[in-house]
Amino acid sequence: MQRQNVIFLILAITTAIFMMLIGVAIGEGSILGIIGSIIGVILIMGIGFAYKGKLRKKE
């Protein structure tokens, strides 16, 4: 596997974990958990899109 693919895999798994944490936080009734998980999803996805754009500019 190429290095870029491993990085994207890690970002995808991390995003999926944060999405699952949103459900857990809803079940627990934790507003802070919900907000934190949503922010985590947005941040990790943003990092992934920025990295992908950086790779496209490099080519």
C-alpha positions as CSV (number, residue, x, y, z in Angstrom):
1,M,0.0,0.0,0.0
2,Q,1.2,3.5,-0.8
3,R,1.8,6.0,2.0
4,Q,-1.0,8.2,0.8
5,N,-3.5,5.3,0.8
6,V,-2.5,4.5,4.4
7,I,-3.0,8.1,5.5
8,F,-6.5,8.2,3.8
9,L,-7.4,4.8,5.4
10,I,-6.5,6.2,8.9
11,L,-8.5,9.4,8.3
12,A,-11.5,7.4,7.1
13,I,-11.4,5.0,10.1
14,T,-11.0,8.0,12.5
15,T,-14.0,9.7,10.8
16,A,-16.1,6.6,11.1
17,I,-15.2,6.3,14.8
18,F,-16.3,9.9,15.4
19,M,-19.6,9.2,13.6
20,M,-20.2,6.3,15.9
21,L,-19.4,8.4,18.9
22,I,-22.2,10.8,17.8
23,G,-24.6,7.9,18.2
24,V,-23.2,6.9,21.6
25,A,-23.4,10.5,22.8
26,I,-27.0,10.8,21.7
27,G,-27.7,7.5,23.6
28,E,-26.0,8.9,26.7
29,G,-27.7,12.3,26.3
30,S,-24.5,14.1,26.4
31,I,-24.7,17.5,24.6
32,L,-20.9,18.0,24.9
33,G,-20.2,14.6,23.5
34,I,-22.5,15.3,20.5
35,I,-20.9,18.6,19.8
36,G,-17.4,17.3,20.3
37,S,-18.0,14.4,18.0
38,I,-19.5,16.6,15.3
39,I,-16.5,18.9,15.5
40,G,-14.2,15.9,15.3
41,V,-15.9,14.7,12.1
42,I,-15.7,18.1,10.5
43,L,-12.0,18.5,11.5
44,I,-10.9,15.0,10.3
45,M,-12.8,15.3,7.0
46,G,-11.4,18.8,6.5
47,I,-7.9,17.5,7.0
48,G,-8.5,14.7,4.5
49,F,-9.9,17.0,1.8
50,A,-7.0,19.5,2.4
51,Y,-4.5,16.7,2.1
52,K,-6.1,15.4,-1.1
53,G,-6.1,18.9,-2.6
54,K,-2.4,19.3,-1.7
55,L,-1.6,16.0,-3.4
56,R,-3.5,17.1,-6.6
57,K,-1.6,20.4,-6.7
58,K,1.6,18.5,-6.4
59,E,0.9,16.3,-9.5
